[in-house]
Amino acid sequence: MCSWVPSRTGTRSPTICRNTRSWNAPTIPISNGPQGDCVTGTVVRVGNLHKHFRSGGETVAVFDGLDLMLESGASLALMGRSGSGKSTLLNVLSGLENWDQGDLQLFGESMSVGDARRWSDLRRQRIATVFQEANLMPAMTLIENVQLRAGLAGRSEIDAQGWLQRLGVGDLANRYPDQVSGGQRQRAALAMAFAMQPELLLADEPTGSLDSHTADDVADVLFEFQREQGCPMILATHDPRLAERCDRIFRLGGEA
Ligand SMILES: Nc1ncnc2c1ncn2[C@@H]1O[C@H](COP(=O)(O)OP(=O)(O)OP(=O)(O)O)[C@@H](O)[C@H]1O
């Protein structure tokens, strides 16, 4: 049902500025976090995963024996038609969704369904999630959201304004989430994820609300971050250009 498909080689875009850049993305020095030292080998290992939903007397089987691995420092694009299970898989990997059967290991440790405390510690300190509905705190400005997220991960020293700047929303730092567009909220959510300096980044359509130029710029920042930080990441996307920049493409449901 699922297969590994290596991305085309030689398709990575250079990280130099292009004429189409809509802002000058500054370079933010990234401190050496613990992740550089301790995450080696396999970061995510999924074996024989089964997951189904029940709704209205119907059973929807989403995964029926899925196997997947992500190595330290690697990037993986999840592709597949709408409804093939990309968001469900990211939710399982971040502990927001239970699974029925199968093995899940994160950072070399077995995870279990319903271990809420452990999952919440992981999401606070080690796993950054950027989901389709950017989940910013509505009563806090963009910069306060970034500072909060970093602070919870023990990274209060980070340059929150710098991260917003790098994602092209630095001039909106003091606005509230409902005072910016969906794409700007999405970029603020990415700034929150980067500022946390995670050991694993899970992003659902991270450029889905953006026009193509801005999406390219955000993808540049995303892959610069991944390279500089060595942060493994899994991106669910319908955008083949974004997927081809990843080390591997994993297709769900047999077609993209
Ligand atoms: N809470 C739920 N209850 C019942 N079915 C669900 C639930 N959540 C998801 N599903 C079903 O599970 C399947 C996988 O959904 P999922 O959102 O993971 O797909 P996706 O690949 O992320 O889709 P898209 O590309 O449209 O975002 C779909 O058939 C969906 O309808």
The ligand as an SDF file (V2000), in Angstrom:
LIG
                    3D

 31 33  0  0  0  0  0  0  0  0999 V2000
  -12.1250   12.0440   13.3150 N   0  0  0  0  0  0  0  0  0  0  0  0
  -12.3940   11.3480   12.2040 C   0  0  0  0  0  0  0  0  0  0  0  0
  -13.4840   10.5510   12.1510 N   0  0  0  0  0  0  0  0  0  0  0  0
  -13.7520    9.8110   11.0530 C   0  0  0  0  0  0  0  0  0  0  0  0
  -12.9790    9.8070    9.9490 N   0  0  0  0  0  0  0  0  0  0  0  0
  -11.8930   10.5950    9.9500 C   0  0  0  0  0  0  0  0  0  0  0  0
  -11.5450   11.4020   11.0640 C   0  0  0  0  0  0  0  0  0  0  0  0
  -10.4020   12.0850   10.7690 N   0  0  0  0  0  0  0  0  0  0  0  0
  -10.0660   11.7070    9.5170 C   0  0  0  0  0  0  0  0  0  0  0  0
  -10.9550   10.8230    9.0230 N   0  0  0  0  0  0  0  0  0  0  0  0
  -10.8980   10.1640    7.7260 C   0  0  0  0  0  0  0  0  0  0  0  0
   -9.6290    9.5370    7.6230 O   0  0  0  0  0  0  0  0  0  0  0  0
   -9.1180    9.6580    6.2970 C   0  0  0  0  0  0  0  0  0  0  0  0
   -7.7550   10.3390    6.3340 C   0  0  0  0  0  0  0  0  0  0  0  0
   -7.9200   11.7150    6.6590 O   0  0  0  0  0  0  0  0  0  0  0  0
   -6.7000   12.7190    6.6870 P   0  0  0  0  0  0  0  0  0  0  0  0
   -7.2090   14.0300    7.1810 O   0  0  0  0  0  0  0  0  0  0  0  0
   -5.5860   12.0970    7.4280 O   0  0  0  0  0  0  0  0  0  0  0  0
   -6.3110   12.7950    5.1420 O   0  0  0  0  0  0  0  0  0  0  0  0
   -5.2590   13.7610    4.3980 P   0  0  0  0  0  0  0  0  0  0  0  0
   -4.4470   12.8860    3.5120 O   0  0  0  0  0  0  0  0  0  0  0  0
   -4.5230   14.5830    5.3930 O   0  0  0  0  0  0  0  0  0  0  0  0
   -6.2160   14.6740    3.5350 O   0  0  0  0  0  0  0  0  0  0  0  0
   -6.0290   16.1760    2.9610 P   0  0  0  0  0  0  0  0  0  0  0  0
   -4.9540   16.0840    1.8980 O   0  0  0  0  0  0  0  0  0  0  0  0
   -7.3660   16.4700    2.3870 O   0  0  0  0  0  0  0  0  0  0  0  0
   -5.6550   17.0730    4.1080 O   0  0  0  0  0  0  0  0  0  0  0  0
  -10.1720   10.4070    5.5000 C   0  0  0  0  0  0  0  0  0  0  0  0
  -10.9640    9.4580    4.8430 O   0  0  0  0  0  0  0  0  0  0  0  0
  -10.9640   11.1300    6.5620 C   0  0  0  0  0  0  0  0  0  0  0  0
  -12.2880   11.3540    6.1490 O   0  0  0  0  0  0  0  0  0  0  0  0
  1  2  1  0
  2  3  1  0
  2  7  2  0
  3  4  2  0
  4  5  1  0
  5  6  2  0
  6  7  1  0
  6 10  1  0
  7  8  1  0
  8  9  2  0
  9 10  1  0
 10 11  1  0
 11 12  1  0
 11 30  1  0
 12 13  1  0
 13 14  1  0
 13 28  1  0
 14 15  1  0
 15 16  1  0
 16 17  2  0
 16 18  1  0
 16 19  1  0
 19 20  1  0
 20 21  2  0
 20 22  1  0
 20 23  1  0
 23 24  1  0
 24 25  2  0
 24 26  1  0
 24 27  1  0
 28 29  1  0
 28 30  1  0
 30 31  1  0
M  END
$$$$
